[in-house]
Amino acid sequence: MHRDDFKNVATPAYIFDTGVLKKRVQAIRKALGRAKLCYAVKANPFLIGELQELADFLEVCSPGEYEICEKLHIPAEKLVLSGVYKSEADVRRALSVCGARATYTAESLSQFSLLCLLAEKKRLRLPVLLRLSCGNQFGMDEAALCGILKERDLPVNIVGVQYYSGTQKRMDAVKREVQMLAELCKSYPCLRRVEYGPGLRVSYFAGDAPEDAPEEFSQMLSAFPPECEIVVELGRYVAADCGEYLTRIVDLKKNGGTKYCIVDGGIHHLKYYGQTMAMKLPPVAQLPERDGAKTEWTVCGSLCTAADVLVKNLPLVQAREGDVLVFSKTGAYSVTEGISLFLSRPLPRIYKREGETLTLLRDFIRTSQINQKELTIEKSSKKEKEL
């Protein structure tokens, strides 16, 4: 972060640095070798504009994510239209725009049947990835998937398999999954493409194990047949480093023997993977910087709930109202995963940094406008009853 940003930014706010993002993606792509890169849009939709150029594909998991891509004029060839629930209306809409240029995933036999039905009606050979389940609600089990692969004269083009079993996984688990998928591809040569999400680990907190090296993962990919196209799906691992969350100290107090620092943000904005009641220490800096002795503070947000604790025992130097706390590694999930509507506080500002330029992408949004009755609908319903 440019250390003067905090003077010009109205908090709470996120800053996403495109320079950091580009360096991260370049390093990942270099390490992956022949494998292609798919960015999971759910990790941070504000990065789609940059990543449409940096990644080979964008995985879209909801109608809302598709609408964002549509507004940004993302080429259909870049899109992998995924998601555990796809309504027929949503599939029809995407198909009417993207046709057979996008890739469609099938997470169940009913999803597969719908794609076959629409492909026949539109006379299109839709490229389809069959999602293999890891044992939860996502995808199909191996028996169902292999049953489809044994069918003949299908109206769709089964191009491969999609597999994702979670995030922040150990490398030994990743290795087992790669070997399993490689054997599946060898058994069914029609699976010419594997889209695999390894869930590589990001080190968020003090004391965490070192971050996974993409080079170590890349070596595992030699298990796949050379003719197989490998697409590595990443979200958290791509985006985490490029984001910072800024929140300002608005009150200082001492209750009993504990010093409390109240900030204008909170857990409705800031969310790290696996963090519960601030039992871990994330990367955080205090601005402006000062020299002097450090005192430990419990940092709490602006929500009226005892759960709104961001950090316990955070060392600060002469903490004052107006100081800004900068939480790093917030480029993935945090911006959309928090309980944003709780207590009707505004959504934070979103900034993008490109070199020396700081651009406001989204201003504060009043959630009080969302957390209320829509009077026009109520009046409309009343008129309908009268008729």
C-alpha positions as CSV (number, residue, x, y, z in Angstrom):
1,M,0.0,0.0,0.0
2,H,1.1,3.6,-0.7
3,R,1.4,4.9,2.9
4,D,-0.4,8.2,2.1
5,D,-3.5,6.4,0.8
6,F,-5.0,6.4,4.3
7,K,-5.2,10.2,4.2
8,N,-7.3,10.3,1.1
9,V,-9.5,7.3,1.7
10,A,-12.9,7.5,3.5
11,T,-13.1,4.4,5.7
12,P,-14.1,1.7,5.9
13,A,-12.8,0.7,2.5
14,Y,-11.0,-1.9,0.4
15,I,-8.1,-1.1,-1.9
16,F,-7.3,-3.7,-4.6
17,D,-3.9,-3.2,-6.2
18,T,-3.8,-4.3,-9.8
19,G,0.0,-4.3,-9.9
20,V,0.2,-6.8,-7.1
21,L,-2.5,-8.9,-8.8
22,K,-0.6,-9.0,-12.1
23,K,2.7,-10.0,-10.6
24,R,0.9,-12.8,-8.7
25,V,-0.8,-14.2,-11.8
26,Q,2.4,-14.0,-13.8
27,A,4.3,-16.0,-11.2
28,I,1.5,-18.6,-11.0
29,R,1.3,-19.0,-14.8
30,K,5.1,-19.3,-15.1
31,A,5.0,-22.1,-12.4
32,L,2.0,-23.9,-14.0
33,G,3.8,-24.5,-17.3
34,R,1.5,-26.0,-19.9
35,A,-1.6,-25.8,-17.6
36,K,-4.1,-23.0,-18.2
37,L,-5.6,-20.8,-15.5
38,C,-9.3,-20.4,-14.6
39,Y,-10.2,-17.6,-12.1
40,A,-13.1,-18.4,-9.7
41,V,-15.1,-15.2,-9.9
42,K,-16.7,-15.8,-6.5
43,A,-13.3,-15.0,-4.9
44,N,-13.6,-11.3,-5.9
45,P,-15.9,-10.0,-8.7
46,F,-14.2,-6.6,-8.6
47,L,-11.1,-8.2,-10.3
48,I,-12.9,-9.5,-13.3
49,G,-11.8,-6.7,-15.6
50,E,-8.2,-7.3,-15.0
51,L,-8.4,-11.1,-14.9
52,Q,-10.2,-11.4,-18.2
53,E,-6.8,-10.5,-19.7
54,L,-4.6,-12.4,-17.3
55,A,-6.5,-15.7,-17.0
56,D,-7.6,-18.2,-19.7
57,F,-11.1,-18.7,-18.2
58,L,-13.5,-17.2,-15.7
59,E,-15.7,-19.6,-13.6
60,V,-19.1,-18.1,-13.0
61,C,-21.3,-19.8,-10.4
62,S,-24.5,-17.7,-10.3
63,P,-26.8,-15.6,-12.5
64,G,-25.5,-12.5,-10.7
65,E,-21.9,-13.3,-11.6
66,Y,-23.0,-13.9,-15.2
67,E,-24.7,-10.5,-15.3
68,I,-21.5,-8.8,-14.1
69,C,-19.5,-10.6,-16.9
70,E,-22.1,-9.7,-19.4
71,K,-22.0,-6.0,-18.5
72,L,-18.2,-6.1,-18.8
73,H,-18.5,-7.7,-22.2
74,I,-16.4,-10.7,-21.3
75,P,-16.1,-13.0,-24.4
76,A,-18.2,-16.1,-24.1
77,E,-15.2,-18.3,-24.9
78,K,-13.7,-17.2,-21.5
79,L,-16.7,-18.3,-19.5
80,V,-17.2,-21.6,-17.6
81,L,-20.9,-21.5,-16.5
82,S,-20.9,-23.5,-13.3
83,G,-23.0,-23.7,-10.1
84,V,-24.8,-26.3,-8.1
85,Y,-28.2,-24.7,-9.0
86,K,-29.0,-23.6,-12.5
87,S,-32.6,-22.7,-13.3
88,E,-33.9,-23.5,-16.8
89,A,-34.5,-19.8,-17.4
90,D,-30.9,-18.9,-16.4
91,V,-29.5,-21.6,-18.7
92,R,-31.7,-20.5,-21.6
93,R,-30.6,-16.9,-21.1
94,A,-26.9,-17.7,-21.1
95,L,-27.3,-20.1,-24.0
96,S,-29.1,-17.4,-26.1
97,V,-26.1,-15.1,-25.7
98,C,-23.2,-17.5,-25.5
99,G,-24.4,-20.4,-27.6
100,A,-21.7,-23.1,-27.9
101,R,-18.9,-20.7,-27.3
102,A,-19.0,-20.9,-23.5
103,T,-18.4,-24.1,-21.5
104,Y,-21.3,-25.4,-19.4
105,T,-20.9,-27.7,-16.3
106,A,-23.3,-30.4,-15.4
107,E,-23.6,-31.0,-11.6
108,S,-26.3,-33.6,-11.7
109,L,-28.2,-35.9,-14.0
110,S,-31.0,-33.4,-14.2
111,Q,-28.6,-30.6,-15.2
112,F,-27.1,-32.8,-17.8
113,S,-30.6,-33.7,-19.2
114,L,-31.5,-30.0,-19.4
115,L,-28.3,-29.2,-21.3
116,C,-29.0,-32.1,-23.7
117,L,-32.7,-30.9,-24.2
118,L,-31.7,-27.3,-25.0
119,A,-28.8,-28.4,-27.2
120,E,-31.2,-30.5,-29.3
121,K,-33.7,-27.6,-29.5
122,K,-31.1,-25.1,-30.5
123,R,-29.1,-27.5,-32.6
124,L,-25.9,-26.7,-30.8
125,R,-23.1,-29.0,-29.7
126,L,-22.6,-27.4,-26.2
127,P,-19.2,-28.0,-24.6
128,V,-19.9,-29.7,-21.3
129,L,-17.8,-30.4,-18.2
130,L,-19.1,-33.2,-15.9
131,R,-18.5,-32.2,-12.3
132,L,-17.3,-35.1,-10.2
133,S,-18.4,-34.9,-6.5
134,C,-15.9,-35.1,-3.7
135,G,-18.6,-36.6,-1.4
136,N,-20.7,-33.5,-0.7
137,Q,-23.7,-31.8,-2.4
138,F,-21.6,-30.6,-5.4
139,G,-21.3,-32.6,-8.6
140,M,-22.2,-36.3,-9.4
141,D,-20.7,-39.4,-7.9
142,E,-18.4,-41.5,-10.0
143,A,-21.1,-44.0,-10.9
144,A,-23.4,-41.4,-12.3
145,L,-20.6,-39.6,-14.2
146,C,-19.3,-42.8,-15.7
147,G,-22.8,-43.8,-16.7
148,I,-23.0,-40.7,-18.8
149,L,-19.6,-41.4,-20.3
150,K,-20.8,-44.8,-21.5
151,E,-23.7,-43.3,-23.5
152,R,-23.5,-42.9,-27.2
153,D,-24.8,-40.3,-29.7
154,L,-25.2,-37.6,-27.1
155,P,-26.4,-34.1,-28.3
156,V,-23.7,-32.3,-26.3
157,N,-19.9,-32.5,-26.5
158,I,-18.5,-33.8,-23.2
159,V,-15.1,-32.1,-23.2
160,G,-13.9,-33.2,-19.8
161,V,-14.4,-33.3,-16.0
162,Q,-14.5,-30.6,-13.3
163,Y,-13.4,-31.3,-9.7
164,Y,-13.0,-29.2,-6.6
165,S,-13.0,-30.4,-3.0
166,G,-12.2,-27.4,-0.9
167,T,-9.7,-24.7,0.0
168,Q,-6.6,-24.4,2.1
169,K,-5.8,-28.1,1.5
170,R,-2.6,-30.0,2.4
171,M,-0.4,-31.0,-0.5
172,D,-0.6,-34.7,0.2
173,A,-4.4,-34.4,-0.3
174,V,-3.9,-32.5,-3.6
175,K,-1.5,-35.2,-4.8
176,R,-4.1,-37.9,-4.2
177,E,-6.7,-36.0,-6.1
178,V,-4.4,-35.4,-9.0
179,Q,-3.6,-39.1,-9.2
180,M,-7.3,-40.0,-9.0
181,L,-8.2,-37.6,-11.8
182,A,-5.3,-38.7,-14.0
183,E,-6.5,-42.3,-13.7
184,L,-10.0,-41.3,-14.6
185,C,-8.7,-39.6,-17.7
186,K,-6.7,-42.6,-18.7
187,S,-9.8,-44.8,-18.3
188,Y,-12.0,-42.5,-20.4
189,P,-9.9,-40.9,-23.2
190,C,-13.0,-38.8,-24.2
191,L,-12.1,-36.6,-21.1
192,R,-9.8,-34.3,-23.0
193,R,-9.9,-31.5,-20.4
194,V,-9.6,-31.5,-16.6
195,E,-10.6,-28.4,-14.7
196,Y,-9.2,-28.9,-11.2
197,G,-9.3,-26.6,-8.2
198,P,-6.5,-27.6,-5.9
199,G,-7.4,-25.2,-3.2
200,L,-3.8,-24.1,-2.7
201,R,-3.1,-22.6,0.8
202,V,-2.6,-19.0,1.5
203,S,-0.8,-18.0,4.8
204,Y,-3.1,-15.5,6.5
205,F,-2.1,-15.5,10.2
206,A,1.0,-15.3,12.4
207,G,2.2,-18.9,13.0
208,D,0.6,-20.3,9.8
209,A,2.5,-22.9,7.8
210,P,4.4,-21.4,4.8
211,E,2.2,-20.8,1.7
212,D,2.0,-23.5,-0.9
213,A,4.5,-23.2,-3.8
214,P,2.8,-23.5,-7.2
215,E,6.0,-25.1,-8.5
216,E,5.4,-28.1,-6.2
217,F,1.8,-28.5,-7.4
218,S,2.9,-28.1,-11.0
219,Q,5.2,-31.1,-10.8
220,M,2.2,-33.3,-9.9
221,L,0.5,-32.5,-13.2
222,S,2.9,-34.7,-15.2
223,A,0.6,-37.6,-14.0
224,F,-2.0,-36.5,-16.7
225,P,-1.8,-37.9,-20.2
226,P,0.1,-35.4,-22.5
227,E,-2.9,-34.9,-24.7
228,C,-5.1,-33.8,-21.8
229,E,-5.8,-30.1,-21.4
230,I,-5.2,-29.1,-17.8
231,V,-7.1,-26.1,-16.4
232,V,-6.2,-25.1,-12.9
233,E,-9.1,-23.2,-11.1
234,L,-7.9,-20.8,-8.5
235,G,-9.6,-18.0,-6.6
236,R,-8.2,-17.3,-3.1
237,Y,-4.6,-18.1,-4.2
238,V,-4.8,-15.6,-7.1
239,A,-6.6,-12.7,-5.3
240,A,-5.7,-12.7,-1.6
241,D,-2.4,-10.7,-1.8
242,C,-3.8,-7.8,-3.8
243,G,-6.3,-6.5,-1.2
244,E,-6.2,-4.3,1.8
245,Y,-9.0,-3.3,4.2
246,L,-8.8,0.1,5.9
247,T,-10.8,0.9,9.0
248,R,-10.4,3.9,11.2
249,I,-10.2,4.1,15.0
250,V,-13.3,6.0,16.3
251,D,-13.1,5.3,20.1
252,L,-10.7,4.1,22.8
253,K,-11.8,2.8,26.2
254,K,-10.7,0.6,29.0
255,N,-13.1,-1.8,30.6
256,G,-11.8,-3.6,33.6
257,G,-8.2,-4.6,32.6
258,T,-8.8,-4.7,28.9
259,K,-8.2,-1.9,26.5
260,Y,-10.7,-1.7,23.6
261,C,-10.2,0.0,20.3
262,I,-13.4,0.6,18.4
263,V,-13.2,1.0,14.6
264,D,-15.7,2.1,12.0
265,G,-15.6,-1.3,10.2
266,G,-16.1,-4.8,11.6
267,I,-16.8,-8.4,11.0
268,H,-19.5,-7.5,8.5
269,H,-16.7,-6.4,6.2
270,L,-13.6,-8.2,7.2
271,K,-13.5,-12.0,7.0
272,Y,-10.4,-14.2,6.9
273,Y,-10.5,-17.9,6.3
274,G,-11.1,-19.8,9.5
275,Q,-10.9,-16.8,11.8
276,T,-13.2,-17.1,14.8
277,M,-13.6,-14.4,17.5
278,A,-10.1,-13.0,16.6
279,M,-8.2,-16.0,18.0
280,K,-5.6,-15.5,15.3
281,L,-3.4,-12.5,14.4
282,P,-3.8,-11.3,10.8
283,P,-1.4,-9.0,9.0
284,V,-2.3,-5.5,10.1
285,A,-0.5,-2.1,10.1
286,Q,-1.2,1.1,12.0
287,L,-1.1,4.5,10.2
288,P,0.3,7.0,10.6
289,E,3.4,5.2,11.9
290,R,4.9,6.3,15.2
291,D,7.9,5.5,17.3
292,G,7.4,4.5,20.9
293,A,6.3,1.7,23.2
294,K,3.6,-0.7,22.1
295,T,0.4,-1.4,24.1
296,E,-1.9,-4.3,23.4
297,W,-5.5,-3.5,22.4
298,T,-8.6,-5.6,21.6
299,V,-9.9,-4.2,18.3
300,C,-13.7,-4.3,18.0
301,G,-16.0,-3.2,15.1
302,S,-19.0,-1.1,15.0
303,L,-21.7,-3.8,15.3
304,C,-23.8,-4.2,18.4
305,T,-22.8,-7.8,19.0
306,A,-20.1,-9.2,21.2
307,A,-19.0,-11.3,18.2
308,D,-17.6,-8.2,16.5
309,V,-14.0,-8.7,17.5
310,L,-11.3,-8.3,14.8
311,V,-8.1,-8.8,16.7
312,K,-7.2,-9.5,20.3
313,N,-4.0,-8.2,21.9
314,L,-2.9,-6.2,18.9
315,P,0.2,-4.1,19.7
316,L,-0.3,-0.5,18.8
317,V,1.9,2.6,19.3
318,Q,0.2,5.4,21.1
319,A,-3.2,4.6,19.6
320,R,-5.4,7.6,18.8
321,E,-8.8,8.3,17.4
322,G,-8.4,8.8,13.7
323,D,-5.6,6.3,13.2
324,V,-6.2,3.8,10.4
325,L,-5.7,0.1,10.7
326,V,-4.7,-1.6,7.4
327,F,-5.5,-5.3,7.2
328,S,-3.6,-7.1,4.4
329,K,-4.4,-10.1,2.3
330,T,-8.0,-9.2,2.0
331,G,-8.2,-9.5,-1.8
332,A,-10.2,-12.8,-1.8
333,Y,-13.7,-13.4,-0.4
334,S,-13.6,-10.7,2.4
335,V,-15.3,-8.1,0.2
336,T,-18.4,-10.2,-0.4
337,E,-18.4,-12.9,2.3
338,G,-19.1,-10.8,5.4
339,I,-22.6,-10.4,7.0
340,S,-22.9,-7.1,5.2
341,L,-26.6,-6.4,5.9
342,F,-26.4,-7.0,9.6
343,L,-27.4,-3.8,11.6
344,S,-28.0,-1.9,8.3
345,R,-24.6,-0.2,8.2
346,P,-23.2,1.0,4.9
347,L,-21.3,-1.2,2.6
348,P,-17.6,-0.1,2.4
349,R,-16.0,1.9,-0.4
350,I,-14.1,0.0,-3.0
351,Y,-10.9,1.5,-4.6
352,K,-8.6,0.2,-7.3
353,R,-4.9,1.2,-7.3
354,E,-3.1,1.2,-10.7
355,G,0.5,2.4,-10.2
356,E,0.1,5.9,-8.7
357,T,-3.6,6.2,-9.5
358,L,-6.3,5.5,-6.9
359,T,-9.8,5.1,-8.5
360,L,-13.1,4.8,-6.6
361,L,-14.9,1.8,-8.0
362,R,-17.9,1.9,-5.7
363,D,-19.0,4.5,-3.1
364,F,-20.7,3.7,0.2
365,I,-24.1,1.9,-0.2
366,R,-26.8,2.4,2.4
367,T,-28.0,-1.0,3.3
368,S,-31.0,0.6,5.2
369,Q,-32.5,0.9,1.7
370,I,-32.4,-2.9,1.4
371,N,-33.4,-3.8,5.0
372,Q,-36.9,-2.4,4.7
373,K,-40.3,-3.1,3.2
374,E,-40.7,-2.1,-0.5
375,L,-43.8,0.1,-0.2
376,T,-44.5,0.1,-3.9
377,I,-44.8,-3.7,-3.9
378,E,-47.1,-3.6,-0.9
379,K,-49.4,-1.1,-2.6
380,S,-49.3,-3.1,-5.8
381,S,-50.4,-6.2,-3.9
382,K,-53.3,-4.3,-2.3
383,K,-54.6,-3.1,-5.6
384,E,-54.5,-6.7,-7.0
385,K,-56.6,-7.9,-4.1
386,E,-59.2,-5.1,-4.7
387,L,-59.5,-6.2,-8.3
